Amino acid sequence: MKSWPIVAIAVSAIAAGAAFYLYRQQPPAPIAAPTPAVDAAQLAATLPGFQLADRDGQMKSLQDWPNQALIVNFWATWCAPCRREIPLLQQLQRDHGAEGFQVIGIAVDFRDKVLAYADEMKIEYPLLIGEQEALDAAAAFGVEAVGFPFTVFSDRQGRIVTAHMGELTAAQASLILDAVRQVDSGATTPEAAHASLEVALAQLPSSPADAD
């Protein structure tokens, strides 16, 4: 299985980790992703088994949400596109939670900042929080270059269907969730769904600003 990018500064994981510890003084500017979908050859096939602390300090893994199609969103409080994206993620959880979709936010950030911001924004979906360990979690998905936000979509069996670099639009999310439904129904495979999504997403505006 190959390794793949995380999404914070479009550098290697080592450089991203070093930059993370300096961001309190000079937050790095997130870089727009060149394409909405990540190359399938880079992606892990299934959700990795790392553990991170949740808002209550309890260690959790992605496997703690069995039989759910996960929307795993890597973000940070200092990342403007990440902050803009949160209302959409909240709406996705409200609209699609009952049919088996679950948003999980993974904050690559200082715990006190995340908790304060989550309270301010009234984030309702579960959060996992870490510093270097959260960067390592992102690397476990298989990416080699980094930039936030970064979102991974899996089916109910924990198979990764696709990943998206950059801020999601509602139209992109709708296409991806439809593809996950097709995988869950057995109508297609994760690999075929990813290939179809690469074509379909390329026809859409790549950012909310372009969609306006």
Sequence and secondary structure as in RCSB ss.txt:
>XXXX:A:sequence
MKSWPIVAIAVSAIAAGAAFYLYRQQPPAPIAAPTPAVDAAQLAATLPGFQLADRDGQMKSLQDWPNQALIVNFW
ATWCAPCRREIPLLQQLQRDHGAEGFQVIGIAVDFRDKVLAYADEMKIEYPLLIGEQEALDAAAAFGVEAVGFPF
TVFSDRQGRIVTAHMGELTAAQASLILDAVRQVDSGATTPEAAHASLEVALAQLPSSPADAD
>XXXX:A:secstr
   B  SSBSS HHHHHHHHHHTTTS       SSSB  TTTS SB    EEEETTS EEEGGGSTT EEEEEEE
 TT HHHHHHHHHHHHHHHHHGGGTEEEEEEEES HHHHHHHHHHHT  S EEEESHHHHHHHHTTTBSS BS E
EEEE TTSBEEEEEES   HHHHHHHHHHHHHHHHTSS HHHHHHHHHHHHHTS SSHHHH 
